Amino acid sequence: RALLRPMHSVDALTLLVTQVRAGSLPLRVPPVASMAKLGAASAPASTSATSGYRHRFCDIGANLLDPVFRGEYRGKTVHRADLHDVLARAAEVGVERCLVTAGSAEEAWAAIKLVRELRPTSPVALYSTVGVHPTRSLNFLPEVARSELEILMAAVSAAEEAASAEGAGGEAAGRAEAARAALAAAQERLLATAEVEAAAEAHVAELCRAVADGTSDGTVVAVGECGLDYARLFFSPATVQRMAFALQLRMAAEVQLPLFLHSRDASADMEAACRAHPSALGAGAVVHSFDGDADALASLLDLGLEIGINGCSLRTPEGFSLAARVPLDRLHLETDAPWCGVKRTHVGAAHVRPSAWEEVKQEKWQPGFRVKDRNEPAQIEQVLQVLAAARGGGSEEEAAIAAAALANSIRLFRLP
């Protein structure tokens, strides 16, 4: 933990929480003039629509590049682009800052462009990240190596499907094991070649160029989304993921930006990678969309990492309980929009209060309505409501969580 950038002390956070609960800290956004005095260069252009909200938020993870915010679903345009509407709703519930997450080099440049284009008019201060999502780790490889692995991955998927249909003990199970072994051997062979090493280094160099460009004006604030995802190995095999993650940890150490991490069914290897690259944690790190078990949470906290909570984090009884155990000085709130909303089937759904906006199906879109099953930053207040219930409930608990999470996010990402 000594390798991490210094955090606010627990005593300071306790004082903050006490002040919020006592009502001595304002929960409303200061007027525009006051924000200018604070030197908020990237502050929202207007706060007139947010004069009545109760809590203030930083959504640390929103996929605002997703086509659904352009009105496109499964390749078909269903309604007009409505990202400005989405951001207006976010501001109305108190979202002051939001990180636009990128999952590839191409998306990193697109996120930088989007943030800069929206900055003059957005009621929410936007920032972005630079990194490669673990499911896109094959992007680090040259085309020939990538194609070979994709063929072997398809063979593994087909063999495993046949084995599942046949049942345990059949010949298909043996073929599936042989396919997995062939994939593992190919990864080891290919990653040792000079061609793959050169391509991977070139990809890192492209990411570094995006970081340099984006940090020049405060647009880029983190390296990520990067990490490990063993729940979806059909996108990228594990050995390639570990290589890509190690390269991005090295990059984070060089550029000294905080890490925005992804971990699915890979807690042991995540911990091992972070311990092998301690300098990468020097600027801090948050594991977003946490949905692991108690051991995983303990491991991440022991590493000094921080935890992002969204609807997916709270969907099961175990997740609901574990989220309450995240220390307030390590907690961040997020939506992971347009995914990971609080669903009616989730254990904490009963704690969600009615929204100011009704939902309509995408094909019936109209201004002033949210799109059904499309999560958006305004729904961060639902995450807060469910998490507060997990921690005992009540308006004081909500206020304490919101204040702590906002302070943590501003600190970790060095936001104005």
Secondary structure as a PSIPRED ss2 file (coil, helix, strand):
# PSIPRED VFORMAT (PSIPRED V4.0)

   1 R C   1.000  0.000  0.000
   2 A C   1.000  0.000  0.000
   3 L C   1.000  0.000  0.000
   4 L C   1.000  0.000  0.000
   5 R C   1.000  0.000  0.000
   6 P C   1.000  0.000  0.000
   7 M C   1.000  0.000  0.000
   8 H C   1.000  0.000  0.000
   9 S C   1.000  0.000  0.000
  10 V H   0.000  1.000  0.000
  11 D H   0.000  1.000  0.000
  12 A H   0.000  1.000  0.000
  13 L H   0.000  1.000  0.000
  14 T H   0.000  1.000  0.000
  15 L H   0.000  1.000  0.000
  16 L H   0.000  1.000  0.000
  17 V H   0.000  1.000  0.000
  18 T H   0.000  1.000  0.000
  19 Q H   0.000  1.000  0.000
  20 V H   0.000  1.000  0.000
  21 R H   0.000  1.000  0.000
  22 A H   0.000  1.000  0.000
  23 G C   1.000  0.000  0.000
  24 S C   1.000  0.000  0.000
  25 L C   1.000  0.000  0.000
  26 P C   1.000  0.000  0.000
  27 L C   1.000  0.000  0.000
  28 R C   1.000  0.000  0.000
  29 V C   1.000  0.000  0.000
  30 P C   1.000  0.000  0.000
  31 P C   1.000  0.000  0.000
  32 V H   0.000  1.000  0.000
  33 A H   0.000  1.000  0.000
  34 S H   0.000  1.000  0.000
  35 M H   0.000  1.000  0.000
  36 A H   0.000  1.000  0.000
  37 K H   0.000  1.000  0.000
  38 L C   1.000  0.000  0.000
  39 G C   1.000  0.000  0.000
  40 A C   1.000  0.000  0.000
  41 A C   1.000  0.000  0.000
  42 S C   1.000  0.000  0.000
  43 A C   1.000  0.000  0.000
  44 P C   1.000  0.000  0.000
  45 A C   1.000  0.000  0.000
  46 S C   1.000  0.000  0.000
  47 T C   1.000  0.000  0.000
  48 S H   0.000  1.000  0.000
  49 A H   0.000  1.000  0.000
  50 T H   0.000  1.000  0.000
  51 S C   1.000  0.000  0.000
  52 G C   1.000  0.000  0.000
  53 Y C   1.000  0.000  0.000
  54 R C   1.000  0.000  0.000
  55 H C   1.000  0.000  0.000
  56 R C   1.000  0.000  0.000
  57 F E   0.000  0.000  1.000
  58 C E   0.000  0.000  1.000
  59 D E   0.000  0.000  1.000
  60 I E   0.000  0.000  1.000
  61 G E   0.000  0.000  1.000
  62 A E   0.000  0.000  1.000
  63 N C   1.000  0.000  0.000
  64 L C   1.000  0.000  0.000
  65 L C   1.000  0.000  0.000
  66 D C   1.000  0.000  0.000
  67 P H   0.000  1.000  0.000
  68 V H   0.000  1.000  0.000
  69 F H   0.000  1.000  0.000
  70 R H   0.000  1.000  0.000
  71 G C   1.000  0.000  0.000
  72 E E   0.000  0.000  1.000
  73 Y E   0.000  0.000  1.000
  74 R C   1.000  0.000  0.000
  75 G C   1.000  0.000  0.000
  76 K E   0.000  0.000  1.000
  77 T E   0.000  0.000  1.000
  78 V C   1.000  0.000  0.000
  79 H C   1.000  0.000  0.000
  80 R C   1.000  0.000  0.000
  81 A C   1.000  0.000  0.000
  82 D C   1.000  0.000  0.000
  83 L H   0.000  1.000  0.000
  84 H H   0.000  1.000  0.000
  85 D H   0.000  1.000  0.000
  86 V H   0.000  1.000  0.000
  87 L H   0.000  1.000  0.000
  88 A H   0.000  1.000  0.000
  89 R H   0.000  1.000  0.000
  90 A H   0.000  1.000  0.000
  91 A H   0.000  1.000  0.000
  92 E H   0.000  1.000  0.000
  93 V C   1.000  0.000  0.000
  94 G C   1.000  0.000  0.000
  95 V E   0.000  0.000  1.000
  96 E E   0.000  0.000  1.000
  97 R E   0.000  0.000  1.000
  98 C E   0.000  0.000  1.000
  99 L E   0.000  0.000  1.000
 100 V E   0.000  0.000  1.000
 101 T C   1.000  0.000  0.000
 102 A C   1.000  0.000  0.000
 103 G C   1.000  0.000  0.000
 104 S C   1.000  0.000  0.000
 105 A H   0.000  1.000  0.000
 106 E H   0.000  1.000  0.000
 107 E H   0.000  1.000  0.000
 108 A H   0.000  1.000  0.000
 109 W H   0.000  1.000  0.000
 110 A H   0.000  1.000  0.000
 111 A H   0.000  1.000  0.000
 112 I H   0.000  1.000  0.000
 113 K H   0.000  1.000  0.000
 114 L H   0.000  1.000  0.000
 115 V H   0.000  1.000  0.000
 116 R H   0.000  1.000  0.000
 117 E H   0.000  1.000  0.000
 118 L H   0.000  1.000  0.000
 119 R C   1.000  0.000  0.000
 120 P C   1.000  0.000  0.000
 121 T C   1.000  0.000  0.000
 122 S C   1.000  0.000  0.000
 123 P C   1.000  0.000  0.000
 124 V C   1.000  0.000  0.000
 125 A E   0.000  0.000  1.000
 126 L E   0.000  0.000  1.000
 127 Y E   0.000  0.000  1.000
 128 S E   0.000  0.000  1.000
 129 T E   0.000  0.000  1.000
 130 V E   0.000  0.000  1.000
 131 G C   1.000  0.000  0.000
 132 V C   1.000  0.000  0.000
 133 H C   1.000  0.000  0.000
 134 P H   0.000  1.000  0.000
 135 T H   0.000  1.000  0.000
 136 R H   0.000  1.000  0.000
 137 S H   0.000  1.000  0.000
 138 L H   0.000  1.000  0.000
 139 N H   0.000  1.000  0.000
 140 F H   0.000  1.000  0.000
 141 L C   1.000  0.000  0.000
 142 P C   1.000  0.000  0.000
 143 E H   0.000  1.000  0.000
 144 V H   0.000  1.000  0.000
 145 A H   0.000  1.000  0.000
 146 R H   0.000  1.000  0.000
 147 S H   0.000  1.000  0.000
 148 E H   0.000  1.000  0.000
 149 L H   0.000  1.000  0.000
 150 E H   0.000  1.000  0.000
 151 I H   0.000  1.000  0.000
 152 L H   0.000  1.000  0.000
 153 M H   0.000  1.000  0.000
 154 A H   0.000  1.000  0.000
 155 A H   0.000  1.000  0.000
 156 V H   0.000  1.000  0.000
 157 S H   0.000  1.000  0.000
 158 A H   0.000  1.000  0.000
 159 A H   0.000  1.000  0.000
 160 E H   0.000  1.000  0.000
 161 E H   0.000  1.000  0.000
 162 A H   0.000  1.000  0.000
 163 A H   0.000  1.000  0.000
 164 S H   0.000  1.000  0.000
 165 A H   0.000  1.000  0.000
 166 E H   0.000  1.000  0.000
 167 G C   1.000  0.000  0.000
 168 A C   1.000  0.000  0.000
 169 G C   1.000  0.000  0.000
 170 G C   1.000  0.000  0.000
 171 E H   0.000  1.000  0.000
 172 A H   0.000  1.000  0.000
 173 A H   0.000  1.000  0.000
 174 G H   0.000  1.000  0.000
 175 R H   0.000  1.000  0.000
 176 A H   0.000  1.000  0.000
 177 E H   0.000  1.000  0.000
 178 A H   0.000  1.000  0.000
 179 A H   0.000  1.000  0.000
 180 R H   0.000  1.000  0.000
 181 A H   0.000  1.000  0.000
 182 A H   0.000  1.000  0.000
 183 L H   0.000  1.000  0.000
 184 A H   0.000  1.000  0.000
 185 A H   0.000  1.000  0.000
 186 A H   0.000  1.000  0.000
 187 Q H   0.000  1.000  0.000
 188 E H   0.000  1.000  0.000
 189 R H   0.000  1.000  0.000
 190 L H   0.000  1.000  0.000
 191 L H   0.000  1.000  0.000
 192 A C   1.000  0.000  0.000
 193 T C   1.000  0.000  0.000
 194 A H   0.000  1.000  0.000
 195 E H   0.000  1.000  0.000
 196 V H   0.000  1.000  0.000
 197 E H   0.000  1.000  0.000
 198 A H   0.000  1.000  0.000
 199 A H   0.000  1.000  0.000
 200 A H   0.000  1.000  0.000
 201 E H   0.000  1.000  0.000
 202 A H   0.000  1.000  0.000
 203 H H   0.000  1.000  0.000
 204 V H   0.000  1.000  0.000
 205 A H   0.000  1.000  0.000
 206 E H   0.000  1.000  0.000
 207 L H   0.000  1.000  0.000
 208 C H   0.000  1.000  0.000
 209 R H   0.000  1.000  0.000
 210 A H   0.000  1.000  0.000
 211 V H   0.000  1.000  0.000
 212 A H   0.000  1.000  0.000
 213 D H   0.000  1.000  0.000
 214 G H   0.000  1.000  0.000
 215 T H   0.000  1.000  0.000
 216 S C   1.000  0.000  0.000
 217 D C   1.000  0.000  0.000
 218 G C   1.000  0.000  0.000
 219 T C   1.000  0.000  0.000
 220 V E   0.000  0.000  1.000
 221 V E   0.000  0.000  1.000
 222 A E   0.000  0.000  1.000
 223 V E   0.000  0.000  1.000
 224 G E   0.000  0.000  1.000
 225 E E   0.000  0.000  1.000
 226 C E   0.000  0.000  1.000
 227 G E   0.000  0.000  1.000
 228 L E   0.000  0.000  1.000
 229 D E   0.000  0.000  1.000
 230 Y H   0.000  1.000  0.000
 231 A H   0.000  1.000  0.000
 232 R H   0.000  1.000  0.000
 233 L C   1.000  0.000  0.000
 234 F C   1.000  0.000  0.000
 235 F C   1.000  0.000  0.000
 236 S C   1.000  0.000  0.000
 237 P C   1.000  0.000  0.000
 238 A H   0.000  1.000  0.000
 239 T H   0.000  1.000  0.000
 240 V H   0.000  1.000  0.000
 241 Q H   0.000  1.000  0.000
 242 R H   0.000  1.000  0.000
 243 M H   0.000  1.000  0.000
 244 A H   0.000  1.000  0.000
 245 F H   0.000  1.000  0.000
 246 A H   0.000  1.000  0.000
 247 L H   0.000  1.000  0.000
 248 Q H   0.000  1.000  0.000
 249 L H   0.000  1.000  0.000
 250 R H   0.000  1.000  0.000
 251 M H   0.000  1.000  0.000
 252 A H   0.000  1.000  0.000
 253 A H   0.000  1.000  0.000
 254 E H   0.000  1.000  0.000
 255 V H   0.000  1.000  0.000
 256 Q C   1.000  0.000  0.000
 257 L C   1.000  0.000  0.000
 258 P C   1.000  0.000  0.000
 259 L E   0.000  0.000  1.000
 260 F E   0.000  0.000  1.000
 261 L E   0.000  0.000  1.000
 262 H E   0.000  0.000  1.000
 263 S E   0.000  0.000  1.000
 264 R E   0.000  0.000  1.000
 265 D C   1.000  0.000  0.000
 266 A C   1.000  0.000  0.000
 267 S H   0.000  1.000  0.000
 268 A H   0.000  1.000  0.000
 269 D H   0.000  1.000  0.000
 270 M H   0.000  1.000  0.000
 271 E H   0.000  1.000  0.000
 272 A H   0.000  1.000  0.000
 273 A H   0.000  1.000  0.000
 274 C H   0.000  1.000  0.000
 275 R H   0.000  1.000  0.000
 276 A H   0.000  1.000  0.000
 277 H C   1.000  0.000  0.000
 278 P H   0.000  1.000  0.000
 279 S H   0.000  1.000  0.000
 280 A H   0.000  1.000  0.000
 281 L H   0.000  1.000  0.000
 282 G C   1.000  0.000  0.000
 283 A C   1.000  0.000  0.000
 284 G C   1.000  0.000  0.000
 285 A E   0.000  0.000  1.000
 286 V E   0.000  0.000  1.000
 287 V E   0.000  0.000  1.000
 288 H C   1.000  0.000  0.000
 289 S C   1.000  0.000  0.000
 290 F C   1.000  0.000  0.000
 291 D C   1.000  0.000  0.000
 292 G C   1.000  0.000  0.000
 293 D C   1.000  0.000  0.000
 294 A H   0.000  1.000  0.000
 295 D H   0.000  1.000  0.000
 296 A H   0.000  1.000  0.000
 297 L H   0.000  1.000  0.000
 298 A H   0.000  1.000  0.000
 299 S H   0.000  1.000  0.000
 300 L H   0.000  1.000  0.000
 301 L H   0.000  1.000  0.000
 302 D H   0.000  1.000  0.000
 303 L C   1.000  0.000  0.000
 304 G C   1.000  0.000  0.000
 305 L C   1.000  0.000  0.000
 306 E E   0.000  0.000  1.000
 307 I E   0.000  0.000  1.000
 308 G E   0.000  0.000  1.000
 309 I E   0.000  0.000  1.000
 310 N C   1.000  0.000  0.000
 311 G H   0.000  1.000  0.000
 312 C H   0.000  1.000  0.000
 313 S H   0.000  1.000  0.000
 314 L H   0.000  1.000  0.000
 315 R C   1.000  0.000  0.000
 316 T C   1.000  0.000  0.000
 317 P H   0.000  1.000  0.000
 318 E H   0.000  1.000  0.000
 319 G H   0.000  1.000  0.000
 320 F H   0.000  1.000  0.000
 321 S H   0.000  1.000  0.000
 322 L H   0.000  1.000  0.000
 323 A H   0.000  1.000  0.000
 324 A C   1.000  0.000  0.000
 325 R C   1.000  0.000  0.000
 326 V C   1.000  0.000  0.000
 327 P C   1.000  0.000  0.000
 328 L H   0.000  1.000  0.000
 329 D H   0.000  1.000  0.000
 330 R H   0.000  1.000  0.000
 331 L E   0.000  0.000  1.000
 332 H E   0.000  0.000  1.000
 333 L E   0.000  0.000  1.000
 334 E C   1.000  0.000  0.000
 335 T C   1.000  0.000  0.000
 336 D C   1.000  0.000  0.000
 337 A E   0.000  0.000  1.000
 338 P C   1.000  0.000  0.000
 339 W C   1.000  0.000  0.000
 340 C C   1.000  0.000  0.000
 341 G C   1.000  0.000  0.000
 342 V C   1.000  0.000  0.000
 343 K C   1.000  0.000  0.000
 344 R C   1.000  0.000  0.000
 345 T C   1.000  0.000  0.000
 346 H C   1.000  0.000  0.000
 347 V C   1.000  0.000  0.000
 348 G C   1.000  0.000  0.000
 349 A H   0.000  1.000  0.000
 350 A H   0.000  1.000  0.000
 351 H H   0.000  1.000  0.000
 352 V C   1.000  0.000  0.000
 353 R C   1.000  0.000  0.000
 354 P C   1.000  0.000  0.000
 355 S C   1.000  0.000  0.000
 356 A C   1.000  0.000  0.000
 357 W C   1.000  0.000  0.000
 358 E C   1.000  0.000  0.000
 359 E E   0.000  0.000  1.000
 360 V E   0.000  0.000  1.000
 361 K C   1.000  0.000  0.000
 362 Q H   0.000  1.000  0.000
 363 E H   0.000  1.000  0.000
 364 K H   0.000  1.000  0.000
 365 W C   1.000  0.000  0.000
 366 Q C   1.000  0.000  0.000
 367 P C   1.000  0.000  0.000
 368 G C   1.000  0.000  0.000
 369 F C   1.000  0.000  0.000
 370 R E   0.000  0.000  1.000
 371 V E   0.000  0.000  1.000
 372 K C   1.000  0.000  0.000
 373 D C   1.000  0.000  0.000
 374 R C   1.000  0.000  0.000
 375 N C   1.000  0.000  0.000
 376 E C   1.000  0.000  0.000
 377 P H   0.000  1.000  0.000
 378 A H   0.000  1.000  0.000
 379 Q H   0.000  1.000  0.000
 380 I H   0.000  1.000  0.000
 381 E H   0.000  1.000  0.000
 382 Q H   0.000  1.000  0.000
 383 V H   0.000  1.000  0.000
 384 L H   0.000  1.000  0.000
 385 Q H   0.000  1.000  0.000
 386 V H   0.000  1.000  0.000
 387 L H   0.000  1.000  0.000
 388 A H   0.000  1.000  0.000
 389 A H   0.000  1.000  0.000
 390 A H   0.000  1.000  0.000
 391 R C   1.000  0.000  0.000
 392 G C   1.000  0.000  0.000
 393 G C   1.000  0.000  0.000
 394 G C   1.000  0.000  0.000
 395 S H   0.000  1.000  0.000
 396 E H   0.000  1.000  0.000
 397 E H   0.000  1.000  0.000
 398 E H   0.000  1.000  0.000
 399 A H   0.000  1.000  0.000
 400 A H   0.000  1.000  0.000
 401 I H   0.000  1.000  0.000
 402 A H   0.000  1.000  0.000
 403 A H   0.000  1.000  0.000
 404 A H   0.000  1.000  0.000
 405 A H   0.000  1.000  0.000
 406 L H   0.000  1.000  0.000
 407 A H   0.000  1.000  0.000
 408 N H   0.000  1.000  0.000
 409 S H   0.000  1.000  0.000
 410 I H   0.000  1.000  0.000
 411 R H   0.000  1.000  0.000
 412 L H   0.000  1.000  0.000
 413 F H   0.000  1.000  0.000
 414 R C   1.000  0.000  0.000
 415 L C   1.000  0.000  0.000
 416 P C   1.000  0.000  0.000
